Amino acid sequence: MQEAPVVTAVTRISAPVEDVWRVLVAFDEYAQWHPVLSLDAKPEQVVAGAEVQGCRSGAGTGQQDVTLRIVDVQAPHRLVWEGGSLDVILGRHSFVLTPQPDGTTELTDSEEFHGAAVAELVPALGRLREEHPRYGTALQARVEALALSGRRGR
């Protein structure tokens, strides 16, 4: 059996895990910072088994409605969702937040692909691996901007 294709990016965020988690699960605010994804759910709806509606937009794909199913939540350290179908391509997206000794957070953002048409995705993996880090960078910018504005308001 062939290994599932995976794209992974690691980003260091200058904020504690809890601050990163709050932004990560504020799905209703994704449109304000995420480069390609807007979601329609409140943080209290981020529970295993929940289905979240959203929209994905990107170069060459136009806009696509998406339904994500949350499969694992271990607040404030791990969030996993799936989207798509094994009949075509199923993506399993995971976010792992690891506190660092200096008070920062290491975000490991990965997506693993499964399904009948996954072989068709292989030629695009290079492009996906180039694009993937920008999601963590966008989360980093959002979290750090919120932290900075919070410090200014004190």
C-alpha angles and dihedrals in degrees: 000000000000120000116254114254112253135189118197136179129183120207130182112219122196095227138076120272093254092058092049091047092053091056094041094056096040089097092167088065099049092101088064094061116003113098097220111006135076119177135192110219138093122236091255088060092059098105133129111277095025119130117219124198121214149139130253122200128180147147110299096000102074115203120331127185110230136193116203123194115207108225103173135020122177102166124243098004112044138031124173129181135173131211134178129027138284086231087070118358127333117195119202109198120194133186119195119188116199121186114229126213091248093058095258126118129237111215117201107192115187138169122195121194128214136165148085094295098040091113088065089060095057096084089055096050093095091056091044091052090052093049099041098076092060090070092059090043090053091049090048092052092049095048094044093046091051091048091050094048089048091053091049091052093058 
